């Protein structure tokens, strides 16, 4: 009997006993190809010798020191590395233990920025429908996934909500991509005006939407338009790159491909590659300046911020990505993965959309391709596909509630950056078989 409160209380999952490269082995000796990096975490795979060496060296020297008393070479080194490789004036780092904490940090930093400027009336955030920003209360509040929010809604702050940028689902048949993008930006500007620009702290959005919708990139010009509106009304642009950042899409930051620089960026997952729990916020000089000249402190903190061991692991991960030119690898393997998925599933009547960037790809499943009608949620198609893939020794990240938190199914792929061409083919072969068999079963095809 397990004494852990597992994600599902219906049973205990298999025991992961060992891992190496892109493979995880359970206690019974079965091997699984990790094509989702857990949850887009394991960017270098498992057991990378350089990261393990950095961990051992740091533990031998200094495992932990409280930031109320000390800084550490590991944390300072990681901050220096991130600042050196971030665009614009994103040069100030704050290290936490994961993505939800990073979002909480970003929200509080943004609020304090305006308090220090003498604008305490700014109390509201704008975020998008069907978004996900974490499971702590502040992160859950700005998130737009209604299923995750519903039972906790009485505890959450009010947030102004605008449409997601989901071209597959929401662009009208008679609307060009440019017109669709303009419509979304007009909606955002009207929401700002309706709420009162002087009340808005910031706009929060995932650059490429991950878990809740399945690797949905923004349309061309959308984020540039968001940046212009934020500048026009004096609002902070907060980018959630917890899942899509740190090289996952083929550039270190996903927003680099959109030609924008946010004011605050939240990151985690691929930052440390799963070797230690770590998340971070990187903020611009503009955001830190009023705090520095005002109160002189950021009114925030946790016991494990700037943890030396976690920082050492993350720095090693980032150094390997840079040294081994893995962003090019992500671009090449990502192009291969996208091409293979479209070749294998492009004509499948139950595949509505294949999308993503780099090694961050999503496949949306539909009951009717013409109408884009989803499968009945009661069928739990995403659960069946996950179970089928696991039986084949393949880990993917299927989710339900793609449309509104209840309806819709998709599969997210986020394999380690080190995946080989042959392993990429293996992923698509097994996933294609699982999707074909499980969608036909759900549709009643004989």
N, C-alpha and C positions, 0 to 999 in steps of 0.2 A: 504493500500500500504506500502510495506517495503522500507526503505531507505538504507538498507544494500546491498552492492555488494555481492550477494550470489555466491556460487560456480557455480551454473547454473543460468543464467539470464532468463531462461524460466519460472521460478516460484519461489515461496517461500516455503521452506520445512515446515513440521509440527513444531509446537512450543513444545519444551521439557519443561514440566511444573514441573516435580518432578522426583526424582530417589532415589531408595533404594536397596541396595544389587546388584543383577545382573539385576534389572529391571529399565527401564525408562518409565515414563508415559507422554503422550502428553496432550495438552490442552483440548482434547476431552475425556480424561479419558482412552484412549487405552494404554495397557501395552505392552512393547517390551522386550523380553529377549535379553540382550546385549551379544551376542556370539562372538563379535569381539573387545570388549573393546573400542568402537569407532574406533580407529585405533591402536589397541594393546596398549592402554593407561591405561584403568581402571583395573589395576591388582588386586586391593582390592574391586572392585565394587564401589558402590556409597553410600555416607552417612556413612562411617565407623566412629564410635563414637570416637575412639582414634585420628584419624586424625583431625576430627572436633574440638576436645578439644585442640589439639596442635595449630591449626589455631587461635582459639579464644584467647588462652593464649598469642600467639605471637602478634596478633593485639593489644591486650590490653596493651602490653608492648612496642613494637616497630614494626611498620608496614614497615618502609623503612628508610634506611640511605645510603647516597652516598658513594661508596668505595674510592672516592678521599679523604675522611675525616675519615671514620670509617670502622672497621670490625664489626661483630656481633656474639654473642654467637651461634645463630642458624646456620649461615653459617660455623663457625668454627666447630660446633658439627657435621654437616653433612659431612664435609671434613674428620674429624677424623674417623667417622664411615666408610665411603667408603674406606679410606686408610687402615683401620684395616682389612677389608674383601676382599681386592683386592689381587690377586696373584702377586708374584714377587716384583719388586720395583715400582709398580704403586702407588705412594703416594702423588702426587701433583694434586689438584683439582682446576678447574675454572668453576664457575657456570654462566650459561646464561639463556635465556628464552625459549629455544626449540631446536629441533634436527638440523635444518638448521644452527642456530647460533653455535651449538656445532661443526659441521663440519667445518664451516668457521674458528672457533677458532683453531681447530686441524691443518688445512692447514697453517694458519699464524704462529702458534707455530713451526711447522715443518720447514717452510722456515726460520724463525728467528734462529732456532737452527743451521742451516748450515751457515748463515751469521755470527753468533757469533763465529763459528769455523774457519772462514776465507775461506769459500767455497761458495762465492756468485754466482758462475757459476751454482750451482744446482737450477734450475728454473722449473723443470717439474715433474708432478705426473704421475704415472701409475695407471689405474683403468680398470674395466672390462665392457664389453658390457652388455647391458640390466640391469644395476645396477641403484640404486636410492640412492642419498645422501642428498636430500633436494632441496629447490626451490630458495634460494639465489644464486647469480651469481657464486660464487666459488663452492658451493655445486652442482649446476646444471652442471657446467663444468666437474667436476670429475664423475658425473652421466653418465650412458651410455644409458639411455632411449631416443631414437631418437625423439619420438613424443613430449616429454617434452622439449627437447633441441632446436628443429628445428627453431622456429621463433626467438629465442634469441641467436642463434649460433654466429652471428657477435659480440656479446658482451662477449663471453666466451673465457677463456684462452685455449691454446692447451694442450691436454692430450694424452699420449701414451695409446692406448687401446689394451687390450688382451681379450681372450675368457672368458666367464663366466664358472663357474664350475657347469654345468647342465647335470648330467649324463643321465637323462631320454631323453633329447633332442639330446645330442651331442656325447654320447659314441657309437662308431661303433659296429655293430653286431658281428664282429670278433675280438673285442678288449676287453680285461679283464679290470676290474675296476682299477687294478694297472697300466696297460698300458695306460689307459685313463688319469689317474692322472699324470703319468710321461710325457705324451704328453703335458698336460697343463703347467707343470712346465718347460719343455723344451722351450715352446713357450714364457713363461714369461722371462726366462733367455735370449733368443735370442732378445726379445724386449729391455731388459736392455742393451745388448751389442750393438744393432743397434743404440739406442739413445745415448749411451755413459754413462757408470755408473756414471761418474763425473758430469753429468747434472741432475741426478734423485734425487728428494727430498724424495719421499715415494711412497709406494704401498698402495692404499686405497681399502678396500673391506668390504662389509657386511659379517659377519660370517655366518649367515643364511639369505639368500636373501628374503626380505619380500614383499612389496607391488607390485613391478613390475613383479615378477615371481611366487610368491606364496609359501613361506616357503621352499626354496630349500637349504638343508644342503650341506656342502662340502663333498667330498669323503674322506675316511680315508687317512690320510697322506698328503692331499693337503696343509692345512695350515702349517703343520710342514715343508713342502718343501718350502713354501713361506717364512717362518721365516729363513730358512737356506740361501736362496738366498739373502734376505735383509741383513743378517749378512755378507755374502760373499762380497757383493758390497757396504757395508756401507750405505744402504738405510733404511729409517724408515718404519716400518710396522704400519699402521694406521687402526685400526679396527672400523668399523661403527656398533655399537650395539644400535643404537637409537631405533630400533623396536624390535630386538631379544634379547636384554640384560635385566639385572635387574630381573633375575629369570624366564623369559618367557619360556625358553627352559628346565628348570629343574635344572640349576645351575645359580648362580648369574650372571656370565658372560658366554655367549654361548661358547666362545673360550676355556673355561676350559675343555670342553669335547674333544677338539682337542690337548690338551697337549702343548699349546703355550702361550706365553705372549707377546702381542704387545708392541710397544713403546708408543703409544698414543691411547686412546680409547674415542670415542664419545658416549654419552648416553643421553636419554631423556625419553619420554613416560612413561614407567613403573617406572622410577626414582621417580616421584612425583604422579603417579597414576591418573593424571588429576585434582588433588585438587588445584593446582596452576600451571601456566606455568613455567616449569623449564627444563633445559638441562644442561649437564656438559661434561667437558673433564677431564680425569684423565691421567696423564703422568708420565713417569718413571724419576728416579733420573738422568739417563743419559741425558735425554732431557733438564731438567732444569739446570743442572750444568753449561753449557757454558753461559747461560743467567745470572746466579747468579754471576759468576766470570768475566763476560764481562760487558755488558751495565748496568746490575743490574735491568732491567725492561723487562716486556713483552709488546711490543708496540701494544696494543690492548685494547679494552674496550667498554662497552655499559652503558647506563644510569642505567639499571636494573640488572647488574651483581651482583651475591651474594645477591639477594633480600632476606631479613630476613624472610618474610612471606612464600615465596616459599620454602626456605630452611627448615623452621620448618615443613611444610607439608611433604616434601620429607623425612626428617629424621624420622618423625612419620611413614610414609609408610614403610620405610626400617626396622624400629624397629619391626613393626607388622609382616612383612614377616619373620624376624629372630625369634621372640618370638613364633609365632604360627607354626613354622616349615613348612611354606608354600611351600618351594622348594620340599619337599617330596610330598606334595599335588599336585603340578604341575606334578611331575613325575607319580603319580598314576592316576590322572585324564587324563593326556596326553596319557598314555598307554590305558586307557579305550576309550578315544575319537578315537585314531588311530584304535583300534580293531573294534569299532562300525562302523566307516567309511568304513573300508575294508570289513566288513561283509555286510553292506547295499549297498555299491557302487562298490565293487570289480568286480562284473560281469556285471556292467552296460556298454553297448557297447559304450557309449559316455563319459566315464570317462577314461582318459588316465593314470593318475598317482595320487597317494595319498601319500603325503610326509610331513616331518616336524620333529620337536623335541618338546617334552613337550606339553604345551598348545599353540602351534604355528604350525598349520596344514594347508596344502594347498591341494586343489582338482583341477587338471587341466582337462579341458573338451576338447574333440576332436570330429570332425565329423566322422572320421574313425580311429578306434583303432589300426588297423594293420599298417597303413601308418603314423599315428599320425597327420593327416591333421586337421587343426583347422576349426572351423565354419567360415563362411563368416563374416568378421567384420561388414558388413552392417546390420546384424541381431541384433547386440548389445545384444548378449545372456547374458552377465554379468549383463546388466541393467535389463533385464527381470527377472533374478533370484533374484536380489536385491529387485525388486518391489514385486515379488511373496512372498518372505520371509517376507517382511514388512507387507504384507496383513495377513500373518499368525502370526504376532506378534514376528518375529525373526529378529534380526540384525546380518547380516554377512557382509563380506568385499569382494565383487566380483570386479574384475578388468579385463579390456581388454588390448590387446597389450602384452600378455604374452611372445610371441616369439621375437618380434622386435619393440614393441611400437605401432604396428597397428594390427597385427594378434594374435589370441589366446585369450582364456578366462580362468580364474581360480577364485576360491573362497577361501578366506583366513579366517581362524578361529583363534581367539585369545581371548577366554573368560576369565573373571576374575579368579584369582587363587582360589577363594572361591566357585566356582561352585560345585554343589553336583552331585553324580552319577545319580540321577533321572533327574536333569536338563541337564546333558550331554546327556542322552538318548533322551530327548525332542529336543535338538538341532539337533541331527542326524536324528530324525524322520521327522521334518519339512524340514530340508535341503534336505534330500533324496527325499521327495515328490516334492519339488520345482525343483530340478535338473531333476528328471524324466519327469515331465510335460513339462518343458521349453525346454529341449534338444529334446524331441520327437516332440514338436511343431516346433522347428527350423529345424529339420531333415525331417519334412513332414511325420512323422509316423502317421498313422491313428489309 
